[in-house]
């Protein structure tokens, strides 16, 4: 009898001692200060003190069983190895909060991750998985789950227990349908499903009330659920490179939306109903077939970046009357013949792209552009250099290539901040003698004009570092390039220079990059 008592007492003591080796997980703030072990042998010297282990890129092809001795381990990173399997016994590391198995060679994983009661972060991205043999029927604490860059065609039908999940990354797979379980994921904030084969979003997506960011670009979406406008917390929406022909009628209810990217779809019009006081800051509608911007969208006052290029917009249907905070506007390749008044009046504008339109002149009213830095007017129909541009004291980059400009004004030095001037493919016969007086001009592009010579006054330039005059009619370089102190590139290729002239230039300026 005494022997049995001693036997059971010993078992009890051993059990207590073993459990004592595993403590409760450290709180986040304490864990953040713990040392990260990067060598397994070092970690095994005092296994009970190891909370973080990182064996990134160790060329492992088998899971090191010694890891199972680290009973207090909370963070395990085995990414960038060659693992093909993980033992189910990993669930004996009961304190695990974060597991990173990304960029390995897993085709199949039979691990009951749902048994890890503290697991919050699980990264299985960049493997060869097409399914995951783990049930998440019961509620689990998992918050961040990444399965990107695998081969999933569908989300397993037993994941309704991911009720704590805040971020799900299923990007770069082969998904053709997104599960209706999304209505169970009440805490979901970030959904990454870009680069799949999705043709539609779940009809009950409106039940994911806390969702803030949706990345669904590069799919095959044709339309949106009719209740999509009920996602009241949505702040960022990326739907570019789909096949959308329209948006749901209540789309304008997304007043908390700050970033909207719809570029490269097949949109011909936008909904007319947009609620007041929208918080939208960045909008990309480029590469669609839009002919108008709705009046009520034009009343959203916080937009500072708008990309509207490659549509069918004209100055008459551009209702952006309240975009007074606009700093960046891209309207390349539309059907604009003159700069609309609402753009002329914008004093915050810093970057403006109007290339590929039908503009013939620039009004004097642009003198209100007090902060403009970059202006692109290339590929238009201007025959004269717009004198109104001389009023832009802050302009640094000006692109006027592919117009029909034949002369330049003599007082271009008024553009005192201009650093880069592109006049390629115009009809210039000469350039003014006082061009050198432009105090900040560094790059001058004059390709494909009718120039026969360069003015000697360029020798006085203090900032010019690059001169490009390809495809002109220059037979001889009659200026001293060495006098242009900062010049490091001179491109005069495809001009009718004689062989002797080419040899002279090469010999005269051995340290200068001359392209002949």
GUVO-742171 format. One record per residue (C-alpha): x, y, z. Coordinates in Angstrom, 1 decimal, always signed. Each point is the difference from the previous one (the first is absolute). Layout:
<pts>
+--------+--------+--------+
:     xx :     yy :     zz :
+--------+--------+--------+
:      X :      Y :      Z :
...
+--------+--------+--------+
</pts>
This chain:
<pts>
+--------+--------+--------+
:     xx :     yy :     zz :
+--------+--------+--------+
:   +0.0 :   +0.0 :   +0.0 :
:   +2.8 :   +2.3 :   +0.9 :
:   +1.7 :   -0.8 :   -3.3 :
:   -3.2 :   +1.0 :   -2.0 :
:   -0.2 :   +3.3 :   +1.9 :
:   +3.6 :   +0.8 :   -0.8 :
:   -0.5 :   -0.9 :   -3.6 :
:   -3.0 :   +2.3 :   -0.5 :
:   +1.6 :   +2.8 :   +2.0 :
:   +3.0 :   -0.2 :   -2.3 :
:   -2.2 :   +0.1 :   -3.1 :
:   -1.8 :   +3.0 :   +1.4 :
:   +3.2 :   +1.8 :   +0.8 :
:   +1.5 :   -0.7 :   -3.5 :
:   -3.2 :   +1.2 :   -1.6 :
:   +0.1 :   +3.2 :   +2.1 :
:   +3.7 :   +0.5 :   -0.8 :
:   -0.5 :   -0.5 :   -3.8 :
:   -2.9 :   +2.5 :   -0.1 :
:   +2.1 :   +2.4 :   +2.0 :
:   +2.4 :   +0.1 :   -2.8 :
:   -2.7 :   +1.6 :   -2.2 :
:   -1.3 :   +3.3 :   +1.2 :
:   -2.8 :   +2.2 :   -1.3 :
:   +1.0 :   +2.1 :   -3.1 :
:   +1.8 :   +3.3 :   +0.7 :
:   -2.1 :   +3.1 :   -0.6 :
:   +0.7 :   +1.8 :   -3.3 :
:   +2.1 :   +2.8 :   +1.5 :
:   +2.2 :   -2.4 :   +1.9 :
:   +0.3 :   -2.3 :   -3.0 :
:   +1.1 :   +2.9 :   -2.2 :
:   +3.1 :   +0.4 :   +2.2 :
:   +1.0 :   -3.7 :   -0.1 :
:   +3.1 :   -1.2 :   -1.8 :
:   -0.5 :   -1.6 :   -3.4 :
:   +2.0 :   -3.2 :   -0.3 :
:   +1.4 :   -0.6 :   -3.5 :
:   +1.9 :   -3.2 :   +0.8 :
:   -1.7 :   -3.1 :   +1.3 :
:   +3.0 :   -1.3 :   +1.9 :
:   +0.1 :   +3.3 :   +1.9 :
:   -3.7 :   -0.2 :   +0.8 :
:   +0.3 :   -3.6 :   +1.3 :
:   +2.5 :   +1.0 :   +2.7 :
:   -2.8 :   +1.6 :   +2.1 :
:   -3.2 :   -1.1 :   -1.8 :
:   -2.3 :   +1.3 :   +2.7 :
:   +1.2 :   +3.5 :   -0.7 :
:   -0.6 :   +0.0 :   -3.7 :
:   -3.1 :   +1.9 :   -1.2 :
:   +1.1 :   +0.9 :   -3.5 :
:   +1.7 :   -2.2 :   -2.6 :
:   +0.9 :   +1.1 :   -3.5 :
:   +1.6 :   -2.5 :   -2.4 :
:   -0.5 :   +2.0 :   -3.2 :
:   +1.9 :   -1.3 :   -3.1 :
:   +1.8 :   -2.9 :   +1.8 :
:   -0.5 :   -2.4 :   -3.0 :
:   -2.1 :   -2.3 :   +2.2 :
:   -1.7 :   -2.8 :   -1.8 :
:   -1.3 :   -1.7 :   +3.2 :
:   -1.7 :   +1.5 :   +3.0 :
:   +2.5 :   +0.0 :   +2.9 :
:   -1.6 :   -2.2 :   +2.7 :
:   +2.1 :   +1.8 :   +2.7 :
:   -2.2 :   +3.0 :   -0.4 :
:   -2.7 :   -1.9 :   +1.9 :
:   +2.1 :   +0.3 :   +3.1 :
:   -0.5 :   +3.8 :   +0.1 :
:   -3.2 :   -0.3 :   +2.1 :
:   -0.4 :   +3.8 :   +0.5 :
:   +0.5 :   +0.9 :   -3.7 :
:   -2.4 :   +2.7 :   -1.2 :
:   +1.4 :   +1.1 :   -3.4 :
:   +1.4 :   -2.5 :   -2.5 :
:   +1.4 :   +1.1 :   -3.4 :
:   +1.1 :   -2.8 :   -2.4 :
:   -0.5 :   +2.0 :   -3.2 :
:   +2.2 :   -0.2 :   -3.1 :
:   +0.9 :   -3.7 :   +0.4 :
:   -0.8 :   -3.2 :   -1.8 :
:   -2.4 :   -1.6 :   +2.4 :
:   -2.6 :   -2.4 :   -1.4 :
:   -1.7 :   -1.0 :   +3.3 :
:   -0.6 :   +1.1 :   +3.6 :
:   -0.8 :   -2.6 :   +2.7 :
:   -3.4 :   +0.1 :   +1.6 :
:   +1.9 :   +0.0 :   +3.3 :
:   +0.7 :   +3.7 :   -0.5 :
:   -3.3 :   +0.6 :   +1.8 :
:   +1.8 :   -1.0 :   +3.2 :
:   +1.7 :   +3.4 :   -0.1 :
:   -3.2 :   +1.3 :   +1.5 :
:   +1.2 :   +3.6 :   +0.5 :
:   +0.6 :   +0.6 :   -3.7 :
:   -1.5 :   +3.3 :   -1.1 :
:   +1.8 :   +0.5 :   -3.3 :
:   +1.1 :   -2.6 :   -2.6 :
:   +1.7 :   +1.0 :   -3.3 :
:   +0.4 :   -2.9 :   -2.5 :
:   +0.1 :   +2.2 :   -3.1 :
:   +2.1 :   -0.7 :   -3.0 :
:   +0.5 :   -3.8 :   +0.5 :
:   -1.1 :   -2.9 :   -2.1 :
:   -3.2 :   -1.1 :   +1.7 :
:   -2.5 :   -1.8 :   -2.2 :
:   -2.0 :   -1.4 :   +2.9 :
:   -0.2 :   +0.9 :   +3.7 :
:   -1.8 :   -2.2 :   +2.5 :
:   +0.4 :   +2.1 :   +3.1 :
:   -3.0 :   +0.8 :   +2.3 :
:   +0.9 :   +3.7 :   +0.3 :
:   -3.4 :   +0.6 :   +1.6 :
:   +1.3 :   -1.9 :   +3.1 :
:   +2.5 :   +2.8 :   +0.7 :
:   -2.1 :   +2.2 :   +2.3 :
:   +2.3 :   +3.0 :   -0.1 :
:   +0.8 :   +0.0 :   -3.7 :
:   -0.6 :   +3.5 :   -1.5 :
:   +2.3 :   +0.1 :   -3.0 :
:   +0.4 :   -2.8 :   -2.6 :
:   +1.9 :   +0.6 :   -3.2 :
:   +0.0 :   -2.8 :   -2.6 :
:   +0.6 :   +2.2 :   -3.0 :
:   +2.2 :   -1.0 :   -3.0 :
:   -0.4 :   -3.7 :   +0.1 :
:   -1.8 :   -2.6 :   -2.2 :
:   -3.1 :   -0.5 :   +2.0 :
:   -3.4 :   -0.5 :   -1.7 :
:   -1.8 :   -0.8 :   +3.2 :
:   +0.5 :   +0.0 :   +3.8 :
:   -1.0 :   -3.0 :   +2.0 :
:   -0.8 :   +2.0 :   +3.1 :
:   -3.6 :   +0.7 :   +1.2 :
:   -0.8 :   +3.4 :   +1.4 :
:   -3.6 :   -0.9 :   +0.9 :
:   +0.5 :   +1.1 :   +3.6 :
:   +0.9 :   +3.5 :   +1.0 :
:   +3.8 :   +0.6 :   +0.0 :
:   +2.0 :   +3.1 :   +0.8 :
:   +1.7 :   +0.2 :   -3.4 :
:   +0.2 :   +3.7 :   -1.1 :
:   +2.5 :   +0.0 :   -2.8 :
:   -0.2 :   -2.8 :   -2.6 :
:   +2.1 :   +0.0 :   -3.2 :
:   -0.3 :   -2.6 :   -2.7 :
:   +1.1 :   +2.2 :   -3.0 :
:   +1.9 :   -1.5 :   -2.9 :
:   -1.3 :   -3.5 :   +0.2 :
:   -2.3 :   -2.0 :   -2.2 :
:   -3.4 :   +0.2 :   +1.7 :
:   -3.1 :   -0.1 :   -2.2 :
:   -2.4 :   +0.4 :   +2.9 :
:   +0.0 :   +0.8 :   +3.7 :
:   -0.7 :   -3.1 :   +2.1 :
:   -3.6 :   -0.2 :   +1.1 :
:   +0.7 :   -0.5 :   +3.7 :
:   +1.6 :   +3.3 :   +0.9 :
:   -3.0 :   +1.7 :   +1.6 :
:   +1.8 :   +0.0 :   +3.3 :
:   +2.5 :   +2.7 :   -1.0 :
:   -2.1 :   +2.6 :   +1.8 :
:   +3.0 :   +1.9 :   +1.4 :
:   +1.7 :   +0.4 :   -3.4 :
:   +1.0 :   +3.5 :   -0.9 :
:   +2.2 :   -0.6 :   -3.0 :
:   -0.4 :   -2.7 :   -2.7 :
:   +2.4 :   -0.2 :   -2.9 :
:   -1.0 :   -2.3 :   -2.8 :
:   +1.6 :   +2.0 :   -2.8 :
:   +1.7 :   -1.7 :   -2.9 :
:   -1.9 :   -3.3 :   +0.0 :
:   -2.5 :   -1.4 :   -2.4 :
:   -3.2 :   +0.7 :   +1.9 :
:   -3.2 :   +0.0 :   -2.1 :
:   -2.4 :   +0.6 :   +2.9 :
:   +0.3 :   +1.7 :   +3.4 :
:   -1.7 :   -1.8 :   +2.9 :
:   -3.3 :   +1.3 :   +1.5 :
:   +1.6 :   -0.6 :   +3.4 :
:   +1.2 :   +3.6 :   -0.3 :
:   -3.1 :   +0.9 :   +2.0 :
:   +1.4 :   -1.9 :   +3.0 :
:   +3.3 :   +1.9 :   -0.1 :
:   -1.4 :   +2.9 :   +2.1 :
:   +3.5 :   +1.5 :   +0.8 :
:   +1.3 :   -0.1 :   -3.6 :
:   +1.7 :   +3.3 :   -1.0 :
:   +2.4 :   -0.9 :   -2.8 :
:   -0.9 :   -2.3 :   -2.9 :
:   +2.6 :   -0.8 :   -2.6 :
:   -1.4 :   -2.0 :   -3.0 :
:   +1.8 :   +1.6 :   -2.9 :
:   +1.4 :   -2.0 :   -2.9 :
:   -2.6 :   -2.8 :   +0.0 :
:   -2.8 :   -1.0 :   -2.3 :
:   -2.9 :   +1.4 :   +1.9 :
:   -3.1 :   +0.9 :   -2.1 :
:   -2.0 :   +1.3 :   +2.9 :
:   +0.2 :   +0.9 :   +3.7 :
:   -2.3 :   -1.6 :   +2.6 :
:   -3.5 :   +1.4 :   +0.1 :
:   +0.3 :   +0.1 :   +3.8 :
:   +3.2 :   +2.0 :   +0.1 :
:   -2.0 :   +2.9 :   +1.6 :
:   +0.0 :   -2.1 :   +3.2 :
:   +3.7 :   +0.6 :   +0.4 :
:   -0.8 :   +3.2 :   +1.7 :
:   +3.6 :   +0.9 :   +1.2 :
:   +1.8 :   -0.5 :   -3.3 :
:   +2.2 :   +3.0 :   -0.8 :
:   +2.2 :   -1.2 :   -2.9 :
:   -0.8 :   -2.2 :   -3.0 :
:   +2.6 :   -0.9 :   -2.5 :
:   -1.7 :   -1.7 :   -2.9 :
:   +1.9 :   +1.2 :   -3.1 :
:   +0.9 :   -2.3 :   -2.9 :
:   -3.1 :   -2.3 :   +0.2 :
:   -2.9 :   -0.5 :   -2.4 :
:   -2.7 :   +2.0 :   +1.9 :
:   -2.8 :   +1.2 :   -2.2 :
:   -2.2 :   +1.7 :   +2.6 :
:   -0.2 :   +0.6 :   +3.7 :
:   -2.7 :   -1.3 :   +2.5 :
:   -3.0 :   +2.4 :   +0.2 :
:   +0.7 :   +0.5 :   +3.7 :
:   +3.7 :   +0.8 :   -0.4 :
:   -0.7 :   +3.6 :   +1.0 :
:   -0.9 :   -1.2 :   +3.5 :
:   +3.7 :   -0.5 :   +1.0 :
:   -0.1 :   +3.1 :   +2.1 :
:   +3.6 :   -0.4 :   +1.4 :
:   +1.7 :   -0.5 :   -3.4 :
:   +3.0 :   +2.3 :   -0.5 :
:   +1.9 :   -1.5 :   -2.8 :
:   -1.3 :   -1.8 :   -3.1 :
:   +2.1 :   -1.4 :   -2.8 :
:   -1.9 :   -1.5 :   -2.9 :
:   +2.3 :   +0.8 :   -2.9 :
:   +0.5 :   -2.3 :   -3.0 :
:   -3.3 :   -1.7 :   +0.2 :
:   -2.9 :   +0.0 :   -2.5 :
:   -2.4 :   +2.3 :   +1.9 :
:   -2.5 :   +1.8 :   -2.3 :
:   -1.8 :   +1.8 :   +2.8 :
:   -0.2 :   +0.5 :   +3.8 :
:   -2.9 :   -0.8 :   +2.3 :
:   -2.5 :   +2.9 :   +0.5 :
:   +0.9 :   +0.5 :   +3.7 :
:   +3.7 :   +0.2 :   -0.7 :
:   +0.0 :   +3.7 :   +0.8 :
:   -1.0 :   -0.9 :   +3.6 :
:   +3.6 :   -0.9 :   +0.8 :
:   +0.8 :   +3.3 :   +1.5 :
:   +2.9 :   -1.2 :   +2.1 :
:   +1.8 :   -1.2 :   -3.1 :
:   +3.4 :   +1.7 :   -0.3 :
:   +1.6 :   -1.9 :   -2.8 :
:   -1.9 :   -1.3 :   -3.1 :
:   +1.8 :   -1.7 :   -2.8 :
:   -2.1 :   -1.1 :   -3.0 :
:   +2.5 :   +0.4 :   -2.8 :
:   -0.1 :   -2.3 :   -3.0 :
:   -3.6 :   -1.2 :   +0.1 :
:   -2.8 :   +0.6 :   -2.5 :
:   -1.8 :   +2.7 :   +1.8 :
:   -2.1 :   +2.3 :   -2.2 :
:   -1.7 :   +1.9 :   +2.8 :
:   +0.0 :   +0.4 :   +3.7 :
:   -3.1 :   +0.1 :   +2.4 :
:   -1.6 :   +3.4 :   +0.2 :
:   -0.8 :   -0.2 :   +3.7 :
:   +3.0 :   +0.8 :   +2.2 :
:   -0.6 :   +1.0 :   +3.6 :
:   +1.2 :   +3.3 :   +1.4 :
:   +3.2 :   +0.4 :   +2.0 :
:   +1.9 :   -3.0 :   -1.6 :
:   +3.5 :   -0.4 :   +1.4 :
:   +1.5 :   -1.2 :   -3.3 :
:   +3.6 :   +1.2 :   -0.4 :
:   +1.4 :   -2.1 :   -2.9 :
:   -1.9 :   -1.2 :   -3.0 :
:   +1.2 :   -1.9 :   -3.1 :
:   -2.5 :   -0.4 :   -2.8 :
:   +2.6 :   -0.2 :   -2.8 :
:   -0.3 :   -2.4 :   -3.0 :
:   -3.8 :   -0.1 :   -0.1 :
:   -2.6 :   +1.4 :   -2.4 :
:   -1.4 :   +2.8 :   +2.1 :
:   -1.5 :   +3.0 :   -1.7 :
:   -0.9 :   +1.9 :   +3.2 :
:   +0.7 :   +0.4 :   +3.7 :
:   -3.2 :   +0.2 :   +2.0 :
:   -0.9 :   +3.3 :   +1.5 :
:   -0.4 :   -1.3 :   +3.5 :
:   +3.4 :   -1.8 :   -0.1 :
:   +1.5 :   +3.3 :   -1.1 :
:   -1.3 :   +1.5 :   +3.3 :
:   +2.2 :   -2.3 :   +2.2 :
:   +2.5 :   +2.5 :   +1.4 :
:   +2.9 :   -2.1 :   +1.3 :
:   +1.3 :   -1.4 :   -3.3 :
:   +3.7 :   +0.9 :   -0.5 :
:   +1.0 :   -2.6 :   -2.6 :
:   -2.1 :   -0.9 :   -3.0 :
:   +1.1 :   -2.2 :   -2.9 :
:   -2.5 :   +0.3 :   -2.9 :
:   +2.3 :   -0.8 :   -3.0 :
:   -1.1 :   -2.0 :   -3.0 :
:   -3.8 :   +0.7 :   +0.1 :
:   -2.2 :   +2.1 :   -2.2 :
:   -0.4 :   +3.1 :   +2.2 :
:   -0.3 :   +3.5 :   -1.4 :
:   +0.2 :   +3.3 :   +1.8 :
:   -3.8 :   +0.3 :   -0.2 :
:   -0.8 :   -3.1 :   +2.0 :
:   +2.6 :   +0.2 :   +2.7 :
:   -2.0 :   +0.9 :   +3.1 :
:   +2.7 :   +0.4 :   +2.6 :
:   -1.0 :   +3.3 :   +1.4 :
:   +0.9 :   -0.7 :   +3.6 :
:   +3.3 :   -1.8 :   -0.5 :
:   +1.8 :   +3.0 :   +1.4 :
:   +2.6 :   -2.1 :   +1.9 :
:   +1.1 :   -1.7 :   -3.2 :
:   +3.8 :   -0.2 :   -0.2 :
:   +0.5 :   -2.8 :   -2.6 :
:   -2.2 :   -0.2 :   -3.1 :
:   +0.7 :   -2.4 :   -2.9 :
:   -2.3 :   +0.5 :   -3.0 :
:   +2.2 :   -1.3 :   -2.8 :
:   -1.6 :   -1.2 :   -3.2 :
:   -3.5 :   +1.2 :   +0.4 :
:   -1.9 :   +2.4 :   -2.3 :
:   +0.8 :   +3.4 :   +1.6 :
:   +0.5 :   +3.0 :   -2.2 :
:   +0.6 :   +2.6 :   +2.7 :
:   +0.7 :   +0.0 :   +3.7 :
:   -3.3 :   +0.1 :   +1.9 :
:   -0.6 :   +3.0 :   +2.3 :
:   -0.2 :   -2.2 :   +3.1 :
:   +3.6 :   -1.1 :   -0.6 :
:   +1.2 :   +3.5 :   -0.9 :
:   -1.3 :   +1.2 :   +3.4 :
:   +1.8 :   -2.7 :   +2.0 :
:   +2.7 :   +1.5 :   +2.2 :
:   +1.1 :   -3.3 :   +1.6 :
:   +1.0 :   -1.7 :   -3.3 :
:   +3.5 :   -1.4 :   +0.0 :
:   +0.0 :   -2.6 :   -2.8 :
:   -2.1 :   +0.2 :   -3.1 :
:   +0.1 :   -2.4 :   -3.0 :
:   -2.0 :   +1.1 :   -3.1 :
:   +2.0 :   -1.9 :   -2.7 :
:   -1.9 :   -1.5 :   -2.9 :
:   -2.9 :   +2.4 :   -0.2 :
:   -0.9 :   +2.7 :   -2.6 :
:   +1.1 :   +3.1 :   +1.8 :
:   +1.2 :   +2.9 :   -2.1 :
:   +0.6 :   +2.7 :   +2.6 :
:   +0.4 :   +0.5 :   +3.7 :
:   -2.0 :   +2.9 :   +1.6 :
:   +1.6 :   +2.8 :   +2.1 :
:   -2.2 :   -1.1 :   +3.0 :
:   +2.5 :   -2.8 :   +0.8 :
:   +2.0 :   +2.6 :   +1.9 :
:   -2.0 :   -1.2 :   +3.0 :
:   +2.0 :   -3.2 :   +0.0 :
:   +2.2 :   +1.2 :   +2.7 :
:   +1.5 :   -3.4 :   +0.9 :
:   +0.3 :   -1.8 :   -3.3 :
:   +3.1 :   -2.1 :   -0.4 :
:   -0.6 :   -2.3 :   -2.9 :
:   -2.0 :   +0.8 :   -3.2 :
:   -0.4 :   -2.4 :   -2.9 :
:   -1.6 :   +1.5 :   -3.2 :
:   +1.7 :   -2.4 :   -2.4 :
:   -1.9 :   -1.5 :   -3.0 :
:   -2.4 :   +3.0 :   -0.4 :
:   -0.5 :   +2.5 :   -2.9 :
:   +1.8 :   +3.1 :   +1.1 :
:   +1.7 :   +2.0 :   -2.7 :
:   +1.4 :   +2.7 :   +2.4 :
:   +1.8 :   -0.2 :   +3.3 :
:   -2.8 :   +1.1 :   +2.5 :
:   +1.2 :   +3.3 :   +1.5 :
:   -2.2 :   -0.7 :   +3.0 :
:   +2.5 :   -2.7 :   +1.1 :
:   +2.5 :   +2.7 :   +0.8 :
:   -2.1 :   +1.0 :   +3.0 :
:   +0.6 :   -3.4 :   +1.7 :
:   +2.8 :   +0.9 :   +2.4 :
:   +0.0 :   -3.4 :   +1.8 :
:   +0.0 :   -2.2 :   -3.1 :
:   +2.9 :   -2.5 :   -0.1 :
:   -0.8 :   -2.4 :   -2.9 :
:   -1.7 :   +1.0 :   -3.2 :
:   -0.8 :   -2.4 :   -2.8 :
:   -1.1 :   +1.4 :   -3.4 :
:   +1.2 :   -2.7 :   -2.3 :
:   -2.0 :   -1.1 :   -3.0 :
:   -1.7 :   +3.3 :   -0.7 :
:   +0.6 :   +2.4 :   -2.9 :
:   +1.8 :   +2.8 :   +1.8 :
:   +2.3 :   +2.0 :   -2.4 :
:   +1.4 :   +2.7 :   +2.3 :
:   +0.9 :   +0.6 :   +3.6 :
:   -0.4 :   +3.4 :   +1.9 :
:   +3.1 :   +2.0 :   +1.0 :
:   -0.9 :   +0.3 :   +3.7 :
:   -0.1 :   -3.6 :   +1.0 :
:   +2.2 :   +0.9 :   +3.0 :
:   -3.2 :   +1.0 :   +1.8 :
:   -0.5 :   -3.7 :   +0.6 :
:   +2.6 :   +0.2 :   +2.7 :
:   -0.5 :   -3.5 :   +1.5 :
:   -0.2 :   -2.0 :   -3.3 :
:   +2.4 :   -2.9 :   +0.1 :
:   -1.1 :   -2.1 :   -2.9 :
:   -1.3 :   +1.2 :   -3.4 :
:   -1.1 :   -2.5 :   -2.6 :
:   -0.7 :   +1.4 :   -3.5 :
:   +0.5 :   -3.2 :   -2.0 :
:   -1.7 :   -0.3 :   -3.4 :
:   -1.1 :   +3.5 :   -0.6 :
:   +0.9 :   +2.4 :   -2.8 :
:   +2.6 :   +2.2 :   +1.6 :
:   +2.5 :   +1.7 :   -2.4 :
:   +2.1 :   +1.5 :   +2.8 :
:   +0.0 :   +0.6 :   +3.7 :
:   +0.3 :   +3.4 :   +1.6 :
:   +3.3 :   +1.4 :   +1.0 :
:   -1.1 :   +0.7 :   +3.6 :
:   -0.9 :   -3.6 :   +0.7 :
:   +3.2 :   -0.3 :   +2.0 :
:   -1.5 :   +2.5 :   +2.5 :
:   -2.5 :   -2.5 :   +1.3 :
:   +1.6 :   -0.3 :   +3.4 :
:   -0.9 :   -3.7 :   +0.9 :
:   -0.2 :   -1.6 :   -3.5 :
:   +1.8 :   -3.3 :   +0.2 :
:   -1.4 :   -2.2 :   -2.8 :
:   -0.9 :   +1.2 :   -3.5 :
:   -1.6 :   -2.3 :   -2.5 :
:   -0.3 :   +1.2 :   -3.6 :
:   -0.2 :   -3.2 :   -2.0 :
:   -1.7 :   +0.0 :   -3.5 :
:   -0.1 :   +3.7 :   -0.7 :
:   +1.4 :   +2.1 :   -2.8 :
:   +3.1 :   +1.4 :   +1.8 :
:   +3.1 :   +0.8 :   -2.0 :
:   +2.1 :   +1.3 :   +2.8 :
:   +0.1 :   +0.6 :   +3.7 :
:   +0.5 :   +3.6 :   +1.4 :
:   +3.4 :   +0.8 :   +1.4 :
:   -1.7 :   +1.6 :   +3.0 :
:   -0.6 :   -3.6 :   +1.3 :
:   +3.6 :   +0.1 :   +1.1 :
:   -1.1 :   +2.3 :   +2.8 :
:   -2.4 :   -2.5 :   +1.5 :
:   +0.8 :   -0.8 :   +3.6 :
:   -2.3 :   -3.0 :   +0.5 :
:   -0.4 :   -1.8 :   -3.3 :
:   +1.1 :   -3.7 :   +0.5 :
:   -1.7 :   -1.6 :   -3.0 :
:   -0.7 :   +1.2 :   -3.5 :
:   -1.8 :   -2.3 :   -2.5 :
:   -0.3 :   +1.2 :   -3.6 :
:   -0.5 :   -3.3 :   -2.0 :
:   -1.5 :   +0.1 :   -3.5 :
:   +0.6 :   +3.7 :   -0.8 :
:   +1.9 :   +1.6 :   -2.8 :
:   +3.2 :   +0.9 :   +1.8 :
:   +3.1 :   -0.4 :   -2.1 :
:   +2.5 :   +1.5 :   +2.4 :
:   +0.1 :   +0.6 :   +3.8 :
:   +1.2 :   +3.6 :   +0.2 :
:   +0.0 :   +0.4 :   +3.7 :
:   +2.6 :   -0.8 :   +2.6 :
:   -1.6 :   -2.9 :   +2.0 :
:   +2.7 :   +0.2 :   +2.6 :
:   -1.2 :   +3.4 :   +1.0 :
:   -3.3 :   -1.5 :   +1.2 :
:   +1.4 :   -0.9 :   +3.3 :
:   -2.6 :   -2.6 :   +1.2 :
:   -0.6 :   -1.6 :   -3.4 :
:   +0.5 :   -3.8 :   +0.2 :
:   -2.1 :   -1.2 :   -3.0 :
:   -0.2 :   +1.3 :   -3.5 :
:   -2.2 :   -2.0 :   -2.4 :
:   +0.3 :   +1.1 :   -3.6 :
:   -0.6 :   -3.3 :   -1.8 :
:   -1.8 :   -0.2 :   -3.3 :
:   +1.1 :   +3.4 :   -1.1 :
:   +1.9 :   +0.7 :   -3.3 :
:   +3.4 :   +0.2 :   +1.7 :
:   +3.0 :   -0.7 :   -2.2 :
:   +2.5 :   -2.7 :   +1.0 :
:   +2.6 :   +2.7 :   +0.7 :
:   -2.4 :   +1.9 :   +2.3 :
:   -0.8 :   -3.2 :   +2.0 :
:   +3.7 :   -0.7 :   +0.4 :
:   +0.6 :   +3.6 :   +1.1 :
:   -2.7 :   -0.2 :   +2.7 :
:   +1.3 :   -3.3 :   +1.3 :
:   +3.5 :   +1.4 :   +0.3 :
:   -0.9 :   +3.4 :   +1.4 :
:   -2.2 :   -1.3 :   +2.8 :
:   +1.4 :   -3.3 :   +1.2 :
:   -1.7 :   +0.1 :   +3.4 :
:   -3.4 :   +0.9 :   -1.3 :
:   -2.6 :   -2.6 :   -0.9 :
:   -0.7 :   +0.8 :   -3.7 :
:   -2.5 :   -2.1 :   -1.9 :
:   +0.7 :   +0.3 :   -3.7 :
+--------+--------+--------+
</pts>
